[in-house]
């Protein structure tokens, strides 16, 4: 991928050795911390869904509401979060976020053991944790250019996403074992502990951050508007934001019904569901690991098109799981390959954002794009839940697979069509 110097700032890390970014202490700590919390999140996501479905007997509609609650905060605070993150030290935002997430998810097993846990608390925790993650995610996406050189951003994103994917592989299996052995709520306690581990490691990371002086700050409303205009006027950022919205609508419609589909339609046990999710997550690990190779082989922009138009359509095979003559393994393998395409595309697009956007505005630009594409997540979750309740979970999965394919088709109508690589920097008139 073409990379440029961000805002004219040179590298903050020394030239790479044969070990690459593994030789950079701050990057190692960030990688270990985020991989640890990623493992906890993977365990927690499965455990939260199983607590709702198995322990509290939630319907598909309610599981959709639970999934949506985690993403509604992007609609409410996404844009202001970008402006505030550009004002604050981004590492500090992440540290506070980790501690708050540990408290929120730790409250669920405490309430269960006290005999007072209800679906209302699950929704409240999902909503509050979602608010914290708006700030955490914005800071996380903006801090990386302060830790590594611009030409190393793709390598950094590949390594970070590979760590997240490895955690996603292990997480569902760990969650399934925990559920089988000691109950679904135990996974949420595990999740809380991993956020504390992440906070401890982040405390030793020292990014090269220079928040703007107070005298140079504009009113928050003007700073928000500056980020929105930058995304709206740039054809590449605008396309990727809309593409992300459509993709998230589909993926979260699938997520809203996948546990119910596997448990009630296919007839799998909680342990079996954990195994399926672990196998599918192998696709995410493979996709993250292959992203750099895809960029070298096809170019970053063309590689994104390949991932979304060639691999993602395999999601149409997922609803065939459990049907006569269709082995479960075939659907699960197709699911994993589709996830590989989605993850590889996310790595390519994310690296482009970090290398392309001005560093001083990166929080606002990412928050603007994230608000657009994450706003589709609660809609997708609710749509998936209602489709599952009204027409069956298989129909919901097929519908969402068609929407995912539509996200890939959207790229064909964009400036990315016919380009091998993303541009290194915005045009001066954008």
N, C-alpha and C positions, 0 to 999 in steps of 0.2 A: 504494500500500500504506500502511496505517496504520503510523506510526512513532512511537516515544516516546523520551524522554530516557532513556539507559541509566544506571541506578543514580543518577539525579538529576544526572548530569554533563552539562554543556552542551558545545557544540561545541568542538573543539580546533583546527579550521581556521577561517579567516575566512569571512564570508559569500560565497557564490559570485558570480563575475562572469559576464559573458556567455559566458566560456570554460568555465564550470563547474569541475570538478575538474582540468582541464588547467592551471589557474592555480596549483594547489597543488604546490609543488616536491617535497615528500616523496611525494605520491601519484604524480607523474610518474616519479620514480626507481623507486618500487615497480612501477609498470606496465611500465616499460622492462625492468627486471630480470627480472620474472616472465614477460614476453612472450618475452624472449631465451631464458631457460631452458626455456620452453614449446616454443619452436622446436626446441631441442636434444632435449627429451624426445620430441617427435613424430618426429624423425629417428631417435632412439635406439630407440624402440619398434618401428618398422618394421625397423630394422637388426638388432635383437636377434632378432626372429622370423625374419628371413631368414638370419642366421648359423646359427640352430638348424636351419632347414628345408633351406636350400640348401647351406651350407658343411658342416654336421655331419650332415645327413640324418636329422633327428629325425622321429619318428612323431607322429601327432596326440595320443597319450597324453602323450608327453614334452613337447610344446609346451604342453599343458594343465598339466603339472607346473611348467614354467617360469613360466607366467603365475600359477599359484597361489602359487609361492614368494615373489613380490613382495608378496603380501597376507597371508600367514600371520602376519607380525609383529603385525598388528592384534589377533589373538587372544591374543598373548603379552604385549605391552607397551602396548596401546592405552589401557587404563584408567589405569595408573600414569603414562603420558606426559601425560595431561590434568592430573593433579595437579602434576607437576613443571613443566609449562609455565606453570601459574598462579603458580608460585613464581619463575620465572626471567624475565629480560627477553626478550620474544618475538623481538625483532629479533636478539639474540645467538644464540638457538636456530636461527633461519633461516640466519644467516651460517655457523655451524659446519656445519650440514647441507649447504649448498651446496659447501663445501670437501670434505667427506667424499664426497659424490656424485661430484664431479669425479675424485677418486682411484679410487673403485670402478669407474666406467665406463671410465676411462682404462686400467685394468689389462687389459681385454679385448683391445684392439689390441696392447698390449705382449706379451701371452701368445701371440697369433696370430703376430706377427712372429718370436717366439722358437721357434715350432713346437710349443708345449705346450698350446694351447687345447683344451679338451674341454667336453662338456656339463656336467660337474660344476662347472667354474668359472662357467659361465653361471648355473646354479642358485644357487651360493653368492653371486655378485654380486647376483642378483635378491633373495635373502633378506636380505642385509646392507643393500642399498639400500632395501628395503622397510622395514627397521627405522628407518633414518635418516628416511625420508619420513613415518613415523608422527609423529615429533616435529616435523618441518618443517611438515606439513600442519596439525597442531593449532595450532601457533604462527601460521601464515599465516592461518587462519580466525579467530583470536582477536585479531590485531594491527590489523585494519582499523578497528574502532570507536575505536582510539586515534589514528587518522590523519584520520578524516573525521567530520563531524557525523552524528548518527543519521538525520536526514532525507535525507542524501546517500548512505546505504548502498546503496540500490538502484542509483543512478547509478554508484557505485563498482564494484559487482559486475557491472553491465552492461559497463562499460569493461574491467574485468579479464578477464571471461569472453570478451568480444569479442577482446581481444588474444590470449588462449589459443587461441581458435578460429581466428583468423587464422594463428597459428603452426601449428596442426594442419592448416590448408589447405596451407600452404607445405611443412610438414615431410615428408609422404609423398612429394611430388614431388621435393624435395631428396634425400631418402633414395634414391628410385629412381634418380635421376641419379648419385648417388655410387656406388651399387651397380653400375650399368652401367659406370661409368668406372673406378673404382679398387677395388671390392670392398665387401662388406657391412660389414666391421669398421670402415671409415673413418667411417661414420655415428656409431659409438659414441665415437670420438675427438672428433668435432664436438660431441656431446652433452656430453662432459666439459668442453670449453672454454666452452660457454655457461653452465655452472654457475659457473665462475670469474667470468664477466662479471656474472652475477646477484649474486655475493658482493661484487664491487667497488661496484656500484650501491647495494646494501643498506647498505653501510658509511656512506653519506651520508644515510640515512633516520633521522629522529629522532622516533619516536612518543612520545606522552604516556602513558608507562607508569609505573605505581607498584606494583611487586610488594609483597605484604604483608610487613611487618616480621617478622623471625624470631620475635619474641615472640608474634605473633598466629597463627602457624602451628599447625595441628593435626597429629597423626600422619597420614602419607600415606594409611593405610587409611581413616581417618575422612573425609578430604577426598574420596577416591574414592567412598565410600559416599554422601556428600552430593550429588555430581554424578549418581550413578546414581538416587538417590531423586527428584531433581528431574525427570529425564527420565521415569522410570517413572510418576510421579504426574500429569504434565502430559499431557492428552489429545492436544494438538497435536504436541508433541515426540515422544511415544510413537508416534503414527500415522506421522509422517514418518520416524522411525527404521526402523520395520518396512517401510514403503513403499520406503525406500532399499535395505534388505536384499534384497527381492524383485526390485527393478529391477536391482541389481548382480549378482544371481545370473544373470539373463537376459543382461545386456549382456556379462558376462565369459565366459559360455558361448559367446556369439557370437564374442567376440574370440579365444577359444582355438582356434577352427577356421577363422576367416575367411581367414587367410593360406593354410592348406592347401587350403581350398575354392577360392580364386581361382587358386592355382598348379596344383593337380593335377586338380580337377574341371572348372573353367572353362577352364583351359589358358592363363592369362595369364603373361607374362614378369614378372620382378621390376620392370621399369620400368612395365609395365602395371598391376601391383598398386599401385605408388606413385601412379599417376594416379587409380585408383579411390578410394583412400583420400583423396587430395586433394579430389576432387569431393565425396565424402561429407562431408568436413570443412567444406565450404562451408555445409552444413546447420547445423553447429554455430555458425558465424559468424553466419548469419541468425537462428538461435534466440536467441543472446545479444543481438543487436541489436534484436530484436523483443520481448524480455522486458518492457521498460518500457512499450511500447505495449499489450502483452497485459494488463498490470496495470491500465493506465488504462481499457482498453476493457471488460474483464470483471471487474476486481478481482483482487487477487493470489491469493486462495484459489480462486476460480472459474477463474481463468486456468490454475492448475496442473491442475485437472481437465480443462480443454479440451485442454491439451497432451498429457496422458497417455491420454485416451480418444478423441480425434479424430485426432491426428497419429501417435502411436506405433504404432498397429496397421498402418501401412504397412510395418512391418518384415516382415510376412508375404510381401511380394513379393520379398524379398531372395533366398530359396533358388531362385527361378525363373531366376536368372541362368544363362545358357548352355543353357537348355532350348529345344527346338524351338519356334519361333513366338514366343518372348519375347525381345525385344532386350535386350542387356546394359544399355543406357542406361536402360530402364524400371526395372529392378531397382535400379540405382545411384541414380536420381533418387528412388525411394521410400525407399531407405536414407537418403539425405541429408535428406529431409523428416522421417523418423522421428527422426533425430538432432537436427534442429532443435527438435522438440517436447521431447525429453529435456533438451536444454541449457537451453531457456527455462524449463522447470520447475525445473531445478536452480538457476538464478539466482533465481527467485522464492522457493524454499524456503530458499536460503542467506541471502538478505537478511533473511528473516523471523527466522531463528536469531539473526543478529547484532544485530538491533534489539530482539528480544524477551527475550533472556536477560540476567541480571545480569552486568555486565562482570567482576566479581571471580571469577565461576565459569565464564566462557565457555570456558576451556580444558577444564575437566572435563566440562562439558555437551556440548561438541562431540566430545570424545574418547569419551564414553559412546555418543552417537548414532552416531559413526563406527565404533566397535567393533562395534555391532550390525549396521549395514548393510555395512561392509567385510568382516565375517567371512563374508559370503555370497560374496565375490569368489573366494577359492580354491575353495570348493565349486562355484561356477558354472564356473570354469575346468576343474576336474577332471571335472565332469559333462559339459561340452561336449566335452572330449577323449575321454572314454569313449564317449559317444554317437556321436561322429564315427568312432571306430575300430570300434565294434560295428555301427552301423546306417547309416553314411555321413554325410558332412558336411551334405548337404541336410536329412536328418531332424533332425540336431542343431540346425540353424538354425531350422527350423519349430517345434521343441519350445521353444526359447528365446524365440522370438517370442510363443508362447502364454503363457509365464511373464511376459513384459514386459506383456502386456495384463492379466494378473492383478494386477500391481502397481497399474495404474490403477483396476481394479475395487475394490481394497482401499480406495482413497480414498473411494469412494461409501458405504462402511459406517462412515465416520469422522465426527467433528464438522464436518469441512470441507463436507460435503454441505449445500447450501442457503445457505452463507455466501458473501458477496461478497469480503470481505477477511479477512486474518488479524487476530487481536487485537493490540493495541499492547503489552500487558504481561500477565504471568501473573496469574491470580486469586490473591488473598491466601491462599486456602485450598488451593491446588494444591501 
